[in-house]
């Protein structure tokens, strides 16, 4: 998976995780939804 795919599918990934986790962990997903997925990736610099 590349960064573009991750950013484009971020919400879908969180939806899928939300379906399978315990209800008491839903607060973690809620916090992740507040994060911009662009802030979670790093650019790779080539020389």
C-alpha positions, 0 to 999 in steps of 0.5 A: 500500500502506498501513501495515496491509498492509505489516505484515500481509504483511511475512513474505510479502514477505521470503519472496518476496525470499528466493526470488529473491536470491543465497544470499550475501544471505540474511543480510540477510533473516535480519536483516530477519526479526528487525526488527518491521515496526512499527518500519519505518513512520512514522505520518503526522500530519495537521493 
